[in-house]
Amino acid sequence: MFNTPAFSTADGPDAWRVVNVAADDTLNVRFGPTTVYDVKTELPYNQNGLQQTTCVPLVNMAEWFTMTEDQQNKLMKMPRWCLISLNGEDLGWVNARYLGEGSLAD
């Protein structure tokens, strides 16, 4: 078995929902993939039906295996940010730790 990160979304959920946010709080959606970027909009706790367009850092398996162990470890510690959309409208970037498996229809 390979000890590699799960950076591919090919086998991931068809949709995502907001998780790890308090029920009375919101998730900031930003103009870019770090907290340096301004907040574009907010999503409520448990918002469902989100789609991922892409996530960064983006490393394919071939690239992963050319990296040193030190480079792999550094990459694994980096926050993962995803560009998301809802109902076909691009919303912006969120930290992937706030996304969990969801569904397209409630």
Secondary structure, DSSP 8 states (H G I E B T S, - for coil): ---------TTS-SSEEE-SS-TT-EEEEESSSSTTS-EEEEEETT---EEEEEEES---HHHHHHS-HHHHHHHHHS--EEEEEETTEEEEEEEGGGEEE--S--
